[in-house]
Amino acid sequence: MNPKRVVLVGGSGFIGSALANRLCEAGIEVLVPTRRRSRAGHLLLLPTVEVVEADVFDPAALAGLFAGADAVVNLVGVLHSPRGRPWGKAFERAHVELPRRIVAACVAAGVAHLVHISALGADPQGPSEYQRSKAAGEAAVREAGCAWTLLRPSVVFGRGDRFLNLFAHLARLFPLLPLAGARTRFQPVWVEDVAEVVWRSLVEPAAAGQTYEVAGPQVYTLRELVKYVSTLVGRPRIVIALPEALALLQAWLMEFAPQPLMSRDNVRSLRVDNVAAGAPLPFGLQPTPLEAVAPGWLAGANLRRQFYPFRRNANRIGR
């Protein structure tokens, strides 16, 4: 398949921005719906990207957005939700209801291919509401009446991420870092590698009907990642591993914050290692080591490097 027009639902976010950049590099027309156009202002620099204000939870809006599209990529996900059964309302809305509406709109509009970004660890029997709701969203996509590809990334790192940058920020503020799930293993994957996997999923016919894990080349415990990041930003810190009971109490207190850093559901997710079962990337791609790129932004590299892939082709580096 050679898509000419792709809609990125959730395209103004961290992964979506990298993907928009990758699609623009390939000369693809990209439509990015957002509730507030100002949130996607950074994408307006890309010549083949169009940003429109729309409510993607509105079926009528989705119908208009998908008209004439060759492919749709769903990148919407949330980390926190008030508790509920079988999961909280925010998880239901973003992880279950929205994929169902996207599937229906794709079928109605004749969209040829849907790529759905899920999460490594999605499991209908998982210990957290996040993991179980992600699995329910996957089930909705598998029932789609169009070609689909499911991607399950591990934690994604890169400039602007909410993972390594969070620990870098905390290391700059506190001399000690109490840590839930310190022994949980992760296989962090670079955001540009995720964008490349999405692009390959759109153009490789064999990707239809497949579920791919998307991970980096190295497995780390959460403690190892935090210690590495704190050293990288020049604030080496002592990491204190919290037992789960104390971690749940800490997370419960954090839930009262307007923008909580951690929830009890997040702590439950940490009961399961976040690592790939097989090859870290599909299509024979080689993942980028964390150590090869993380120093570039955690050490304060220029923000313009975010758009280097496109500018390189345009011979604009250094201008």
N, C-alpha and C positions, 0 to 999 in steps of 0.2 A: 504493500500500500504506500502511496505517495501523497500524504495529506497536503492540501493547499491552505485549508482554513481550520484552525484548532481553537476551541473554547477552553479556557483554563478556569474552572470553578475553584475559587480560593487562590487565584493566581497572583494576588497582591502580597501574599505572605512570603516567608523565608524560602521554602522550596520552590514556590511558584515563580518567584522573581528569577531564580537561577534557571528555571525551565524556560521562561519567557525569553531570557537572554540566549539560551541554546537554540530555541526555535527561530528566533530572529536571525541568528547566525546562519541557519539553514534556509533563510528566505521565506519562512512560513508566515502567513497572515495569522495573527493571534488576537483573540478577543478576550479581554479580562473584565468580567463584571465585578463590581464592588458596591457596597452601600454608600461609600463616600469616595468620590474620585480623588480627593486629596491624599487618601491612604496609598494610592498607587502612583503618586506623582513621579517616583523614581523610575517608573516604567515608560514614561512619556518620552524619554530620551531614545528609546528603541524605535526605529522607523517603521517596522511592520506590526507594531503593537497598538491596538485600540483599546482604550479604557472607557467603560460605560457604567453609569450608575444603575443598579438593578438589585432587586431582592431575589436571590437565587432560591429561596424557599417558596417562592410564588410559582406555581405550575405555569401560569400564563406567561410570566417573565421568562421562564426556562424555554418555553416553546418559541418565543421570539429570539432568544439568544442562540438556540441550536439550529434555527432555520439556515440552511446552506452550509452548515459545518460538516467537515469530513470526519472529525474526531473530537472527543471531549475528554478532558482529564479532570478528575475530581481530586482535589487536594485538601478538602475541608476536614478539619479534625480539631477536637478540643481536649484539653488535659484534665479539666476540672468540671464537676457537676455536683449539685446537691444530691444526696443519696435518694435512691428509689428502687422500685422492684419492677422488672428484673435489673434495671439500672436507672440512673438519674435522668431527669427531663432533658438536660443539656446534651447528654450522651445520646438519648433517644432521637433528639432533633437533628443533631449533626451527623451521627454515625449510622443511623438506621433510616429515619424518615427521609433525609435528603438523598441518600443513594437510591431509595425507591423512586423518588420523584425524578431524579436524573435519569434512571433507567427508563421510566415511562416516557419522558420527554425525548430521549434518544430514539426510542422505537417510533414514536409519533413523527419525529422530524426526519427519519431515515438516516440517522447518523451511523456511519459504517463501523466505528470502533470506539469503545469506552475503555479508558485506562483509569483504574481506581487505586488510589494510594491508601493502603491500609497500614498495618503495623506488625512488625515482628513480635510474636507473642499473642496475636489475636487467637482466641480460643473460646469456644462456647462453654467450656468448663473451667475457664481461667479464674484465678482468685480475685480479680478486680472487676468492677463494673466496666471500666475502660476496655479491658481485654475482651470481655464478653460482648459488649456492644459493637466493638470493631468486627468481631466474628459475625454478628448478625448483619452488619452492613455488607460484608463479603458475600453472605448467603443471598442477599438481595441482588447483588451484581451477577452472581452465577446463574440466576434465573432470568437474566436479561435476554431479550429477543434480538440482540445484536452481538457482534463480536466484542469480547472483553478480555482485558488482561489485568490481573491483580498483582500489585507490588507490595511487598512487606519489608520496609526498611527498618533497620535497627536505629538507634539514636543518630540523628543527622547533625554533623558539625559543619561549621563554616562561619564566615563573617556574618554577624547578625543572628547567630543561633541563640536559643534560649537554654542551652545545656552547658557547654564549656564556658560561655560568657557569664553565666550565672555564678559558677564556681569561682571564676576570676574576680568577679565583683565582690563576692563574699570573702575571698582571701585578702582583698585589699582593705576590708572593713574589720575583720575579726582575727585575733591571734590564734584561736582554736576553732576547729570546724567539726561540730557534732554531726554525724552522718548516719542516716538510715540506709540499710541495704548495702553496707560497705563491702560486703563480699559478693554481691551480685555481679555477674559478669556481663559485659557489654562488648559489642563489636562495632564501634562507631564508623559511620560511612560519610565521606565528604559529599557535600551538597551538589557539587558539580558532577560527581559520579552518579548520583541519583538522577540528575537531569539527563545525563547521557543514557541511562537505562530507560527512562521514559521515552526519549526520542527513538531508541532502538525498538521499543515495544510498539511504537506507532508505525514504523516502516518495515518491520520484519513480519512477514505473513505467519511464520511459525509461532509468533507470540500470542496469537488469538487462542483463547481458552486456557491460557497458562497462568500459574501462580508462581511468582519469582520472589525469592528472598534477596534482599539488597543489603549488603554489609561490607565492612572494611576488611583489611588483611590481617588485623591483629585483635586478639581478645584481651581485655583488661578488666580487672575488678573496678568497681566504682571508686574504691579507696585509691587505687593506682592512678586513675584519671584525675581525681581531685588533687592529689599530691603533685602530679605532673603539671597541671595547670597553675597551681599556686607557685611552684618553682619557676615556671615560665614567665610569670608576671612579676617576678622578683620578690614574692612574699611567701616563701616556703612555710607551710603551716603544719601543725600537728592535727591529725585527723583522729577523731574519737568515734569509734564504731558504737552505735546505739543498739541495744537490744530492741526487738520489735515492739514490745509493750511501751517502752519509753519513746520510741519513734512515733508510735500511733498517738501518744499523748502530745508530743511536740507538733505533729501534723494537725491534730484537732485544734490546738491553739492558733496555728497559722491559718486555719480555715476562716477565722473571724476577720482576717485582713481583707481590704477591698480587692486586692489582687494577690491571692495566696501563692506562696512559692511552692508549697507542698500540701497535699491532702492525705487523709487516711487511705483513700483509694490508691493514690500513688504508692504509698508504702506497701499495700497489698500486691501491687504489680511487681514490686521488687523481690517477691518470693520466687520469681521465675527468672532464670538467666535469659538475657536478650542476645542470643547468638544464633548464627545460621547453622542449619543442619548439614549443608553441603558446601558447594562452591559459593564464595561470597557474592559474586556478581554473575548474572547470566550473559549470554552472547559472547563468551570468551573474553570479556573485559577484565582488565587488571585494576583492582582497587588502589586508591591513593593512600599511602600511610599518613596517619595523623601527624606524625612528627615532621612530615615534609611540607605541610602547609599551615598548621596551627600557629607557629611562631610569627607568621606573616601578618596576622591581624591582632593576636593577643599582645604582640610587642608594639602595636600602634601603627601598623602599615596604613598607607594611604587608602581612603575609602574608594577612590576611583578604580582600584583594582577589581572591584565587584563587576565592572563592565569590560575587563580586559579581553575576554574571549571574543566579543563582537568587535572591539576596537582594534584588536590585532589584525583581523581580516580587513578592516577599513583603513589600515595604515595610519592610525590616529594616536598610537602610543606616544606619550611625551608631549602632546600638544595641549 
